[in-house]
């Protein structure tokens, strides 16, 4: 199906996927570090650092960095997640050497000008305010806080205004030196280029890397402590009530249950033919959209359902959503519905992997997230082997009384006070108890 290759290049790992039929290339530099690695007082530091690496090196200022790639018709970007950070570029294949030159220059030779640190501090504070003004984003942020209190997954990746305002340049430099090392690096390349050329170019840039910093080790992952998830309610000047239900799930290493959970999510809410969409939108006209999703980390994971409704209809929407969760735990999914879910995921994976950028992302996420190269064919085979009984089993484990958290963002006074929604969470849990 797809030829994904990985090999060591010095202390780093190179992932490569040849695509001779295309004239472009996607390059990603992945580091095994994210917001979960931040010590107390540096919350938001990994994301702050991501911003700063675009602000100048010994050879290029911020404008020159972007012009080098965009001036050839390409794009340059980055993202910070909980357990990884990626800097990536996509452009015509004959500019591969330039892409690697710019990315490695940023990663090894950034200078962190003091004036840029202060300017970018203001930019990030505006980014935080932007998300606070987006109820769909805010309701998920608050749900994670309810699911993982006193644990890094409950903190926003962007940090808080207070943390960002107090962050010092020296702390960010120390985080960079500790975690951005060749030993932590995966280079992912997909496109119309030859492996020998990619390997030679990557080896050259690794040879120019600074020496490894030995001032500290990576933190050990520990599963967050068990607790009873609770409610998060926020009043905002909005017209709809946005709600999100969630439950802790399994780490990415528990691949069997993760695949069963993904199929359960498709059955419940990942497309227009799903149960939640058909019930809440098509039959009852309560929502414009409703979706479920899953996420997995080294120590834990989660299942989510998210939607927005007219405030007077919130109770009804929550009741119908709960009923669908109950049904998934109480009755085995039909052979037809399971086959449709598997066919949907198979098609989505194949469509997703048609672009250079998607293949580059797949390889990087696989090697950094799982510590191995997961071939798409392996994943499709594993999904095909999941039984209806396994799907019901994960639903039964998830949708237990006391496991669900509820987050609501809505107008002040909707259905009395938003904090009264704690009774709705109690009602959801009592219905789940009756079903079990």
Number of C-alpha atoms within 10 A of each C-alpha: 7 14 10 19 16 17 11 12 18 13 12 17 22 24 27 26 24 20 20 12 8 15 14 22 27 28 28 28 22 26 23 24 25 22 25 21 22 17 13 8 13 20 24 25 26 28 22 23 20 20 20 21 23 25 22 21 21 12 13 19 15 15 11 17 22 18 14 18 21 15 11 12 11 19 17 22 14 17 15 23 16 20 17 21 24 25 22 23 23 26 23 18 18 13 16 23 13 15 26 22 16 20 23 19 21 23 18 21 18 21 18 20 15 11 9 17 20 13 12 17 20 15 14 21 17 13 14 18 13 12 14 15 14 13 23 19 14 20 27 25 21 24 27 29 23 22 29 22 17 12 15 20 21 17 21 19 22 22 21 16 17 11 16 22 14 11 18 15 14 10 14 19 14 13 19 20 18 18 23 20 21 21 14 18 24 26 28 29 34 31 27 21 21 14 17 8 12 20 18 11 15 20 16 12 15 18 11 12 15 12 10 13 14 9 8 10 9 11 11 6 12 10 12 15 9 10 11 12 22 20 23 25 20 18 17 16 11 14 14 20 26 25 26 26 25 26 24 23 24 23 18 19 16 14 16 15 19 23 22 23 27 22 26 26 24 25 24 25 22 24 19 15 16 19 21 28 26 17 19 21 17 16 10 13 14 20 18 12 18 26 19 24 18 21 17 19 19 16 15 19 18 20 21 23 22 21 26 24 23 15 17 12 15 23 14 14 25 21 14 15 23 20 16 15 21 22 16 22 22 17 14 17 20 11 11 9 15 21 15 16 24 21 15 16 18 19 11 11 16 14 11 14 16 12 16 25 22 16 25 27 20 20 29 31 22 15 22 21 18 15 12 13 18 15 16 20 14 10 14 17 11 14 22 15 13 18 16 19 14 20 25 21 19 20 23 20 13 22 25 22 20 19 20 25 28 30 28 29 27 26 19 15 11 17 17 9 13 19 16 13 20 17 11 17 22 18 16 25 20 15 17 24 14 10 17 13
